[in-house]
Amino acid sequence: MNNNSPFNLDQCSLSNDLWTDFINKIGFIKANLAVRQSLDLQRMQGSNATLPVLILETCGTALVNSQAVKNYIGISYLDQGMVLIFSSKLKAIQLLRDN
């Protein structure tokens, strides 16, 4: 799959544990703040064609083409308030919906 993304989604496995592991590592308050910052980036610089990404190893944030995520994960709809959690170390991703 050519997703034109620096995140190489096609080399990542889907995980259900990234968010929990992240909370256990840095604490709930800091993890929640990192998600808020990702969502803020989406609101300030994103569009309907982007999805915020939280990079676990650096607590950094970026935007990725939402169509690439839809194609890889196999879902047809991404809603506002969704963040893709990415771990380059584990080569894993998890889709998180913030409430």
Order of alpha helices (4+ residues) and beta strands (2+ residues): beta-alpha-alpha-beta-beta-alpha-beta-beta
